[in-house]
Amino acid sequence: MAVAKSYEKMALSGEPFVENGKMYVNVIASKGLKKVRWYSDAEYKRMYPNAVITHDVMDFNAKHVFGFEETGYITIYKGSDVEGWANEDRTHIFFNLTFGFYTPGRYELPHLIEGIEPVRLMWEDVVAHDDRMKPHAEVQKIVAAKLGTLSNSVYQGAINEWLQKKLTVREKKSNETRFGTKHSYVLEDSEGNSYIWETGAKDFACGQAVSLKMKVKAHEEINGVPTTIVWYCKEI
């Protein structure tokens, strides 16, 4: 994870956070705090194709800003509808792309409902060296293993190759744009491989089965999951 080159020499203030599906962080600029994008390695490489990503640990005091410091752990949550529960009661519940919904160790746990299980994530599980945290994608896999959600997904096809698959819609996000409603689908095949397709032409429901002929646009690790990005999709 990194900021744009123009902000690389500025100190970070606080933890990265999510707004409108994108990750940001505050940097300490000459005129005060400034909100800037906090890019994944894949995004950074698209911006700077010739750059060499040399960081191997998170480059801010993650132990302090995420809340491990006082107790040595944070609490993450396991369940089929953690997001729905967390959005109903945000007392001492935080969110970021590394852990999902979590509670720093210094806080009491929020009210738990049936189907939601708290799981402790210890600092020793995620620490690398110099008392700093392991890379974002590696920590995501550790979290997924703790929650029993570790993906078996592997990249499918070669770039620009056409694929034909029977898929199931696992997630759906919709945004209004100047051109109308745009849907972003996370799809999965019978072997557990993950795909993403963005379109305004089709409106599928979560859980719906679809058969697609599609072209491989890119391979990216998203939230710790190797994901095949597809486009030019046609329902068959």
C-alpha positions in Angstrom: 0.0 0.0 0.0 1.3 3.5 -0.8 0.4 7.1 -1.6 1.2 8.9 -4.8 4.8 9.9 -5.4 4.1 13.6 -4.6 3.1 12.6 -1.0 5.6 9.9 -0.3 7.8 12.1 1.9 4.9 13.3 4.1 4.1 11.6 7.4 0.9 9.7 7.7 -1.7 10.7 10.3 -4.0 8.0 11.6 -5.2 4.8 9.9 -6.3 4.4 6.2 -10.1 4.6 5.8 -12.7 3.9 3.1 -14.9 6.4 1.3 -17.1 5.4 -1.6 -15.4 2.1 -2.0 -11.9 3.6 -2.2 -9.1 3.8 0.4 -7.7 7.1 1.7 -5.2 8.2 4.3 -4.5 11.7 5.8 -1.0 13.0 5.4 0.6 15.9 7.3 1.1 18.6 4.6 2.6 22.1 5.1 -0.9 23.6 5.6 -2.3 20.9 7.8 -3.9 17.4 7.2 -4.6 16.5 3.6 -6.7 13.5 2.5 -5.1 11.5 -0.3 -5.6 8.1 -1.9 -4.0 5.1 -0.3 -3.3 2.8 -3.3 -3.1 -0.9 -3.4 0.1 -2.4 -5.0 -1.9 -3.1 -8.2 -3.2 0.5 -8.4 0.2 1.9 -7.7 1.7 -0.2 -10.5 -0.9 1.1 -13.0 0.0 4.6 -12.1 3.8 4.0 -12.1 4.4 1.0 -14.4 8.2 1.3 -14.1 8.2 1.7 -10.3 9.7 -0.9 -8.1 7.6 -1.6 -5.0 10.1 -2.1 -2.3 8.1 -1.8 0.9 7.6 -5.1 2.7 5.8 -3.9 5.8 3.1 -1.3 6.4 4.9 2.1 6.7 3.0 3.6 9.6 2.5 2.7 13.3 -0.3 0.1 12.7 0.0 -1.3 16.2 -1.1 2.1 17.6 -3.6 3.3 15.0 -5.5 0.1 14.7 -5.7 -0.4 18.5 -3.5 -3.4 19.2 -1.2 -1.4 21.5 -3.0 -1.5 24.8 -4.1 -5.2 24.9 -2.1 -6.9 22.1 -5.2 -7.7 20.0 -8.2 -6.4 18.1 -11.5 -8.2 17.6 -12.7 -9.2 14.2 -16.1 -10.6 13.4 -17.4 -13.8 11.9 -20.9 -14.4 10.5 -23.0 -14.4 7.4 -24.2 -10.8 7.8 -21.5 -9.0 9.7 -22.0 -5.9 7.5 -25.7 -5.6 8.2 -25.2 -6.1 11.9 -22.3 -3.6 12.0 -24.2 -0.9 10.1 -27.1 -1.3 12.6 -24.9 -0.7 15.6 -21.6 1.1 15.0 -20.7 1.4 18.7 -17.0 0.7 18.9 -17.0 -0.9 15.4 -14.6 0.3 12.8 -13.9 -0.7 9.2 -10.9 -0.9 6.9 -10.0 -3.0 3.9 -7.4 -5.0 5.9 -9.5 -6.4 8.7 -13.1 -5.6 7.6 -15.2 -4.7 10.6 -13.2 -4.7 13.9 -13.1 -3.4 17.4 -9.8 -2.1 18.9 -8.7 -4.0 22.1 -9.2 -1.0 24.4 -13.0 -1.0 23.8 -15.8 -3.2 25.1 -17.4 -5.3 22.5 -20.7 -4.1 21.0 -23.9 -6.0 21.4 -23.6 -9.3 19.6 -26.6 -10.9 17.9 -27.2 -14.6 17.0 -24.9 -15.6 14.1 -22.1 -13.0 14.9 -19.0 -14.4 16.5 -16.1 -12.3 17.9 -12.6 -13.5 17.0 -9.4 -12.1 18.5 -6.7 -11.2 16.1 -3.4 -11.0 18.0 -0.6 -8.5 17.2 1.8 -11.4 17.1 -0.3 -12.9 14.3 0.3 -9.9 12.0 3.6 -8.4 13.2 6.5 -8.5 10.7 9.8 -7.0 12.1 10.7 -3.8 13.9 7.3 -4.0 15.5 5.5 -3.2 12.3 2.7 -5.0 10.5 3.0 -7.4 7.6 1.8 -6.3 4.1 -1.9 -5.5 3.6 -2.5 -8.6 1.3 -0.7 -11.0 3.7 -2.7 -9.7 6.7 -5.9 -10.1 4.7 -5.1 -13.8 4.2 -4.4 -14.2 7.9 -7.7 -12.6 8.7 -9.5 -14.8 6.2 -7.9 -17.9 7.7 -9.1 -16.8 11.2 -12.6 -16.3 10.0 -12.7 -19.4 7.9 -13.2 -17.5 4.7 -9.8 -18.1 3.0 -10.4 -18.2 -0.8 -9.2 -21.0 -3.1 -9.4 -18.6 -6.1 -6.7 -18.7 -8.7 -6.4 -16.5 -11.9 -8.3 -17.8 -14.9 -7.2 -17.6 -18.5 -4.6 -15.3 -20.1 -5.0 -11.6 -20.7 -7.3 -11.0 -23.7 -8.4 -14.7 -23.7 -12.1 -15.5 -24.2 -13.7 -17.6 -21.5 -17.1 -19.3 -21.2 -18.2 -20.0 -17.6 -21.2 -20.7 -15.5 -21.0 -18.3 -12.5 -22.9 -17.2 -9.4 -23.3 -13.6 -8.3 -21.7 -13.4 -4.9 -21.7 -9.6 -4.4 -23.2 -6.6 -6.1 -22.5 -2.9 -5.7 -24.4 -0.2 -7.6 -23.5 3.4 -8.2 -25.3 6.2 -10.0 -23.2 7.9 -12.7 -23.8 10.5 -15.3 -24.5 7.7 -17.8 -27.0 5.8 -15.5 -26.7 3.0 -12.9 -23.4 1.1 -13.0 -23.2 -2.4 -11.3 -20.0 -4.0 -10.1 -20.4 -7.8 -9.7 -18.2 -10.3 -7.8 -18.9 -13.6 -9.4 -17.7 -17.1 -8.6 -17.4 -20.4 -10.5 -18.0 -23.9 -9.3 -14.3 -24.2 -8.3 -14.3 -21.1 -6.1 -12.5 -18.8 -8.6 -13.4 -15.1 -8.3 -14.3 -12.7 -11.1 -15.3 -9.0 -11.3 -17.4 -7.5 -14.0 -18.6 -3.9 -14.1 -21.5 -3.0 -16.4 -24.6 -0.9 -16.7 -26.2 -3.2 -19.2 -27.2 -6.1 -16.9 -29.0 -6.1 -13.5 -28.5 -9.4 -11.7 -29.4 -10.3 -8.1 -27.1 -11.7 -5.5 -27.2 -15.5 -5.6 -28.3 -15.5 -9.3 -26.7 -18.0 -11.6 -25.5 -16.7 -15.0 -23.7 -18.1 -18.0 -21.2 -15.7 -19.6 -18.9 -15.5 -22.5 -16.3 -13.0 -21.4 -12.8 -11.6 -22.1 -10.0 -11.5 -19.6 -9.1 -7.9 -18.9 -6.6 -8.2 -16.0 -5.5 -10.3 -13.1 -5.5 -8.6 -9.7 -5.3 -9.6 -6.0 -8.3 -7.9 -4.4 -8.8 -8.0 -0.7 -6.3 -10.8 -0.6 -8.2 -12.9 -3.3 -6.7 -13.6 -6.7 -9.4 -12.2 -9.0 -9.9 -12.3 -12.8 -11.2 -9.0 -14.1 -13.5 -9.5 -17.2 -15.2 -7.3 -19.7 -17.0 -7.6 -23.1 -19.3 -10.1 -21.3 -22.3 -11.6 -23.1 -25.0 -13.7 -21.4 -25.4 -17.1 -23.1 
